[in-house]
Amino acid sequence: MPPVTASANDAFQVVVVGRQEGQQTNNVLNFVAATSIDDVELRLITAFAECFVEQLLPVLSSSWTLESIHWKQTAPVLGVEHITVPTGAGNGGTAGAVLPSLASACISIRTLLGGRSKRGRMYIGGIPENATDGSIFDTDGAFWAGLLAFAACVVSKFVLGDPPGANSFYLAVYSRKIGGASFPYGATGFTPIVSLTPDQIVATTRSRKVGRGA
Protein backbone atom coordinates (compact mmCIF):
# COMPACT_ATOMS: atom_id res chain seq x y z
CA MET A 1 0.00 0.00 0.00
CA PRO A 2 1.18 3.57 -0.63
CA PRO A 3 2.15 5.56 2.47
CA VAL A 4 -0.43 7.62 4.32
CA THR A 5 0.28 11.30 3.70
CA ALA A 6 -0.94 14.41 5.51
CA SER A 7 -1.30 18.13 5.03
CA ALA A 8 -0.24 20.83 7.46
CA ASN A 9 -2.64 21.06 10.44
CA ASP A 10 -3.96 17.51 10.02
CA ALA A 11 -4.22 15.91 13.48
CA PHE A 12 -3.61 12.29 14.46
CA GLN A 13 -4.45 10.31 17.57
CA VAL A 14 -1.82 7.76 18.62
CA VAL A 15 -2.65 5.00 21.11
CA VAL A 16 0.17 2.97 22.67
CA VAL A 17 -1.36 -0.41 23.52
CA GLY A 18 0.30 -2.39 26.29
CA ARG A 19 -0.71 -5.27 28.53
CA GLN A 20 0.00 -6.39 32.10
CA GLU A 21 -1.64 -9.33 33.87
CA GLY A 22 -4.09 -9.61 30.99
CA GLN A 23 -5.08 -5.98 31.57
CA GLN A 24 -4.78 -3.54 28.66
CA THR A 25 -2.91 -0.30 29.42
CA ASN A 26 -3.43 2.42 26.84
CA ASN A 27 -1.70 5.76 26.41
CA VAL A 28 -3.50 8.22 24.12
CA LEU A 29 -1.53 11.08 22.56
CA ASN A 30 -2.39 13.74 19.99
CA PHE A 31 -0.09 15.03 17.27
CA VAL A 32 -0.56 17.73 14.63
CA ALA A 33 1.30 18.04 11.33
CA ALA A 34 3.27 21.30 11.27
CA THR A 35 4.09 20.80 7.58
CA SER A 36 3.02 18.51 4.79
CA ILE A 37 3.94 14.88 5.55
CA ASP A 38 5.10 12.33 2.99
CA ASP A 39 4.67 9.24 5.19
CA VAL A 40 2.78 9.47 8.50
CA GLU A 41 3.80 6.03 9.71
CA LEU A 42 7.50 6.78 9.18
CA ARG A 43 7.59 10.40 10.36
CA LEU A 44 5.28 9.99 13.36
CA ILE A 45 4.71 6.39 14.44
CA THR A 46 8.21 5.04 13.79
CA ALA A 47 9.81 8.17 15.24
CA PHE A 48 7.73 7.99 18.42
CA ALA A 49 8.17 4.22 18.75
CA GLU A 50 11.95 4.62 18.64
CA CYS A 51 11.78 6.74 21.81
CA PHE A 52 9.54 4.21 23.53
CA VAL A 53 11.40 1.06 22.49
CA GLU A 54 14.94 2.38 22.91
CA GLN A 55 14.58 4.48 26.06
CA LEU A 56 11.58 3.25 28.01
CA LEU A 57 10.91 -0.41 27.20
CA PRO A 58 14.26 -1.67 28.55
CA VAL A 59 13.50 -0.27 32.02
CA LEU A 60 9.87 -1.44 32.18
CA SER A 61 8.97 -4.73 33.83
CA SER A 62 9.13 -7.92 31.79
CA SER A 63 5.56 -8.48 33.07
CA TRP A 64 4.44 -5.61 30.82
CA THR A 65 4.22 -5.94 27.04
CA LEU A 66 4.18 -3.33 24.29
CA GLU A 67 1.73 -4.89 21.82
CA SER A 68 1.08 -2.30 19.12
CA ILE A 69 0.41 1.33 18.25
CA HIS A 70 -3.01 2.29 16.87
CA TRP A 71 -3.28 5.56 14.97
CA LYS A 72 -5.79 7.52 12.92
CA GLN A 73 -6.44 10.99 11.60
CA THR A 74 -8.84 12.95 13.81
CA ALA A 75 -8.94 16.42 12.18
CA PRO A 76 -10.10 18.07 10.02
CA VAL A 77 -11.67 14.74 8.96
CA LEU A 78 -11.80 11.34 10.63
CA GLY A 79 -9.61 8.71 9.00
CA VAL A 80 -9.49 4.94 9.25
CA GLU A 81 -7.60 3.28 12.10
CA HIS A 82 -4.17 1.81 11.37
CA ILE A 83 -2.25 -0.65 13.54
CA THR A 84 1.55 -0.75 13.63
CA VAL A 85 3.64 -3.27 15.54
CA PRO A 86 6.90 -1.35 15.93
CA THR A 87 10.29 -2.95 15.59
CA GLY A 88 11.41 -4.08 19.04
CA ALA A 89 7.89 -4.39 20.49
CA GLY A 90 7.43 -7.00 23.19
CA ASN A 91 8.09 -7.44 26.89
CA GLY A 92 9.88 -4.91 29.05
CA GLY A 93 13.53 -5.54 29.76
CA THR A 94 13.55 -5.61 33.57
CA ALA A 95 13.07 -8.93 35.35
CA GLY A 96 11.80 -9.30 38.91
CA ALA A 97 8.74 -8.23 40.86
CA VAL A 98 6.37 -5.66 39.34
CA LEU A 99 4.00 -3.17 40.96
CA PRO A 100 0.25 -3.78 40.44
CA SER A 101 -1.25 -2.85 37.07
CA LEU A 102 -2.83 0.32 38.48
CA ALA A 103 0.54 1.74 39.60
CA SER A 104 1.94 4.26 37.12
CA ALA A 105 4.64 6.78 36.43
CA CYS A 106 3.01 10.12 35.63
CA ILE A 107 4.53 12.43 33.02
CA SER A 108 3.10 15.96 33.10
CA ILE A 109 2.46 17.50 29.70
CA ARG A 110 2.71 21.31 29.63
CA THR A 111 1.97 24.04 27.10
CA LEU A 112 2.69 27.77 27.22
CA LEU A 113 -0.92 28.48 28.23
CA GLY A 114 -2.56 28.16 31.63
CA GLY A 115 -5.69 26.32 32.69
CA ARG A 116 -6.73 22.69 32.92
CA SER A 117 -7.63 22.61 29.23
CA LYS A 118 -4.04 23.42 28.30
CA ARG A 119 -2.21 20.65 30.10
CA GLY A 120 -2.27 16.87 30.25
CA ARG A 121 -0.70 13.73 31.68
CA MET A 122 0.69 10.46 30.40
CA TYR A 123 0.59 7.44 32.72
CA ILE A 124 3.22 4.75 32.15
CA GLY A 125 2.48 1.22 33.42
CA GLY A 126 4.71 -1.78 34.02
CA ILE A 127 6.70 -0.34 36.93
CA PRO A 128 9.39 -2.63 38.37
CA GLU A 129 9.15 -2.93 42.13
CA ASN A 130 12.83 -2.07 42.52
CA ALA A 131 12.27 1.26 40.75
CA THR A 132 10.64 2.70 43.86
CA ASP A 133 11.47 3.54 47.45
CA GLY A 134 8.07 3.46 49.11
CA SER A 135 5.86 5.90 47.21
CA ILE A 136 8.77 7.66 45.48
CA PHE A 137 10.75 6.67 42.42
CA ASP A 138 14.44 6.01 43.03
CA THR A 139 16.00 8.91 41.13
CA ASP A 140 19.37 7.13 41.09
CA GLY A 141 17.90 4.01 39.48
CA ALA A 142 17.74 2.78 35.91
CA PHE A 143 13.97 3.22 35.63
CA TRP A 144 14.06 6.92 36.46
CA ALA A 145 16.95 7.47 34.04
CA GLY A 146 15.00 5.70 31.30
CA LEU A 147 11.87 7.73 32.03
CA LEU A 148 13.82 10.97 31.75
CA ALA A 149 15.50 9.79 28.54
CA PHE A 150 12.12 8.88 27.02
CA ALA A 151 10.67 12.30 27.83
CA ALA A 152 13.75 14.05 26.41
CA CYS A 153 13.59 11.95 23.24
CA VAL A 154 9.93 12.82 22.61
CA VAL A 155 10.60 16.51 23.24
CA SER A 156 13.57 16.49 20.86
CA LYS A 157 11.41 15.11 18.05
CA PHE A 158 8.00 16.70 18.64
CA VAL A 159 8.61 20.11 20.25
CA LEU A 160 9.51 22.14 17.18
CA GLY A 161 11.59 25.16 16.40
CA ASP A 162 10.49 28.11 14.28
CA PRO A 163 10.27 27.45 11.42
CA PRO A 164 9.67 23.69 11.73
CA GLY A 165 11.67 21.30 9.58
CA ALA A 166 10.21 19.31 6.71
CA ASN A 167 7.86 16.43 7.56
CA SER A 168 7.39 17.63 11.14
CA PHE A 169 4.73 16.79 13.72
CA TYR A 170 4.24 18.47 17.06
CA LEU A 171 2.82 16.85 20.19
CA ALA A 172 -0.30 18.63 21.38
CA VAL A 173 -2.74 18.73 24.27
CA TYR A 174 -6.32 18.37 23.05
CA SER A 175 -9.22 19.93 24.95
CA ARG A 176 -12.57 18.27 24.31
CA LYS A 177 -14.21 21.20 26.08
CA ILE A 178 -12.83 23.61 23.47
CA GLY A 179 -12.58 21.50 20.31
CA GLY A 180 -15.46 19.07 20.86
CA ALA A 181 -15.70 15.59 22.29
CA SER A 182 -16.65 13.71 19.13
CA PHE A 183 -14.73 13.00 15.93
CA PRO A 184 -13.62 14.79 13.85
CA TYR A 185 -11.92 17.03 16.38
CA GLY A 186 -11.98 20.82 16.10
CA ALA A 187 -8.72 22.59 15.27
CA THR A 188 -9.19 25.07 18.14
CA GLY A 189 -8.81 22.26 20.68
CA PHE A 190 -5.11 21.59 19.98
CA THR A 191 -2.29 23.39 21.82
CA PRO A 192 1.40 22.59 21.18
CA ILE A 193 3.29 21.26 24.18
CA VAL A 194 6.58 22.71 25.43
CA SER A 195 7.67 20.15 28.04
CA LEU A 196 7.28 16.64 29.41
CA THR A 197 8.14 16.31 33.11
CA PRO A 198 8.11 12.99 35.00
CA ASP A 199 6.71 13.11 38.55
CA GLN A 200 8.82 11.52 41.29
CA ILE A 201 5.73 10.29 43.19
CA VAL A 202 4.23 6.96 42.15
CA ALA A 203 0.78 7.55 40.63
CA THR A 204 -2.28 5.35 40.25
CA THR A 205 -4.51 4.74 37.24
CA ARG A 206 -7.60 3.09 38.70
CA SER A 207 -9.06 2.18 35.32
CA ARG A 208 -6.13 -0.22 34.91
CA LYS A 209 -7.09 -2.29 37.94
CA VAL A 210 -7.35 -5.90 36.79
CA GLY A 211 -10.82 -6.56 35.40
CA ARG A 212 -11.86 -2.91 35.06
CA GLY A 213 -10.60 -1.40 31.80
CA ALA A 214 -7.63 0.33 30.12
C-alpha positions in Angstrom: 0.0 0.0 0.0 1.2 3.6 -0.6 2.2 5.6 2.5 -0.4 7.6 4.3 0.3 11.3 3.7 -0.9 14.4 5.5 -1.3 18.1 5.0 -0.2 20.8 7.5 -2.6 21.1 10.4 -4.0 17.5 10.0 -4.2 15.9 13.5 -3.6 12.3 14.5 -4.4 10.3 17.6 -1.8 7.8 18.6 -2.7 5.0 21.1 0.2 3.0 22.7 -1.4 -0.4 23.5 0.3 -2.4 26.3 -0.7 -5.3 28.5 0.0 -6.4 32.1 -1.6 -9.3 33.9 -4.1 -9.6 31.0 -5.1 -6.0 31.6 -4.8 -3.5 28.7 -2.9 -0.3 29.4 -3.4 2.4 26.8 -1.7 5.8 26.4 -3.5 8.2 24.1 -1.5 11.1 22.6 -2.4 13.7 20.0 -0.1 15.0 17.3 -0.6 17.7 14.6 1.3 18.0 11.3 3.3 21.3 11.3 4.1 20.8 7.6 3.0 18.5 4.8 3.9 14.9 5.5 5.1 12.3 3.0 4.7 9.2 5.2 2.8 9.5 8.5 3.8 6.0 9.7 7.5 6.8 9.2 7.6 10.4 10.4 5.3 10.0 13.4 4.7 6.4 14.4 8.2 5.0 13.8 9.8 8.2 15.2 7.7 8.0 18.4 8.2 4.2 18.8 11.9 4.6 18.6 11.8 6.7 21.8 9.5 4.2 23.5 11.4 1.1 22.5 14.9 2.4 22.9 14.6 4.5 26.1 11.6 3.2 28.0 10.9 -0.4 27.2 14.3 -1.7 28.5 13.5 -0.3 32.0 9.9 -1.4 32.2 9.0 -4.7 33.8 9.1 -7.9 31.8 5.6 -8.5 33.1 4.4 -5.6 30.8 4.2 -5.9 27.0 4.2 -3.3 24.3 1.7 -4.9 21.8 1.1 -2.3 19.1 0.4 1.3 18.2 -3.0 2.3 16.9 -3.3 5.6 15.0 -5.8 7.5 12.9 -6.4 11.0 11.6 -8.8 13.0 13.8 -8.9 16.4 12.2 -10.1 18.1 10.0 -11.7 14.7 9.0 -11.8 11.3 10.6 -9.6 8.7 9.0 -9.5 4.9 9.3 -7.6 3.3 12.1 -4.2 1.8 11.4 -2.3 -0.6 13.5 1.5 -0.7 13.6 3.6 -3.3 15.5 6.9 -1.3 15.9 10.3 -2.9 15.6 11.4 -4.1 19.0 7.9 -4.4 20.5 7.4 -7.0 23.2 8.1 -7.4 26.9 9.9 -4.9 29.0 13.5 -5.5 29.8 13.6 -5.6 33.6 13.1 -8.9 35.4 11.8 -9.3 38.9 8.7 -8.2 40.9 6.4 -5.7 39.3 4.0 -3.2 41.0 0.3 -3.8 40.4 -1.2 -2.8 37.1 -2.8 0.3 38.5 0.5 1.7 39.6 1.9 4.3 37.1 4.6 6.8 36.4 3.0 10.1 35.6 4.5 12.4 33.0 3.1 16.0 33.1 2.5 17.5 29.7 2.7 21.3 29.6 2.0 24.0 27.1 2.7 27.8 27.2 -0.9 28.5 28.2 -2.6 28.2 31.6 -5.7 26.3 32.7 -6.7 22.7 32.9 -7.6 22.6 29.2 -4.0 23.4 28.3 -2.2 20.7 30.1 -2.3 16.9 30.2 -0.7 13.7 31.7 0.7 10.5 30.4 0.6 7.4 32.7 3.2 4.8 32.2 2.5 1.2 33.4 4.7 -1.8 34.0 6.7 -0.3 36.9 9.4 -2.6 38.4 9.2 -2.9 42.1 12.8 -2.1 42.5 12.3 1.3 40.8 10.6 2.7 43.9 11.5 3.5 47.4 8.1 3.5 49.1 5.9 5.9 47.2 8.8 7.7 45.5 10.8 6.7 42.4 14.4 6.0 43.0 16.0 8.9 41.1 19.4 7.1 41.1 17.9 4.0 39.5 17.7 2.8 35.9 14.0 3.2 35.6 14.1 6.9 36.5 16.9 7.5 34.0 15.0 5.7 31.3 11.9 7.7 32.0 13.8 11.0 31.7 15.5 9.8 28.5 12.1 8.9 27.0 10.7 12.3 27.8 13.7 14.1 26.4 13.6 11.9 23.2 9.9 12.8 22.6 10.6 16.5 23.2 13.6 16.5 20.9 11.4 15.1 18.0 8.0 16.7 18.6 8.6 20.1 20.2 9.5 22.1 17.2 11.6 25.2 16.4 10.5 28.1 14.3 10.3 27.4 11.4 9.7 23.7 11.7 11.7 21.3 9.6 10.2 19.3 6.7 7.9 16.4 7.6 7.4 17.6 11.1 4.7 16.8 13.7 4.2 18.5 17.1 2.8 16.8 20.2 -0.3 18.6 21.4 -2.7 18.7 24.3 -6.3 18.4 23.0 -9.2 19.9 25.0 -12.6 18.3 24.3 -14.2 21.2 26.1 -12.8 23.6 23.5 -12.6 21.5 20.3 -15.5 19.1 20.9 -15.7 15.6 22.3 -16.7 13.7 19.1 -14.7 13.0 15.9 -13.6 14.8 13.9 -11.9 17.0 16.4 -12.0 20.8 16.1 -8.7 22.6 15.3 -9.2 25.1 18.1 -8.8 22.3 20.7 -5.1 21.6 20.0 -2.3 23.4 21.8 1.4 22.6 21.2 3.3 21.3 24.2 6.6 22.7 25.4 7.7 20.2 28.0 7.3 16.6 29.4 8.1 16.3 33.1 8.1 13.0 35.0 6.7 13.1 38.5 8.8 11.5 41.3 5.7 10.3 43.2 4.2 7.0 42.1 0.8 7.6 40.6 -2.3 5.3 40.2 -4.5 4.7 37.2 -7.6 3.1 38.7 -9.1 2.2 35.3 -6.1 -0.2 34.9 -7.1 -2.3 37.9 -7.4 -5.9 36.8 -10.8 -6.6 35.4 -11.9 -2.9 35.1 -10.6 -1.4 31.8 -7.6 0.3 30.1 
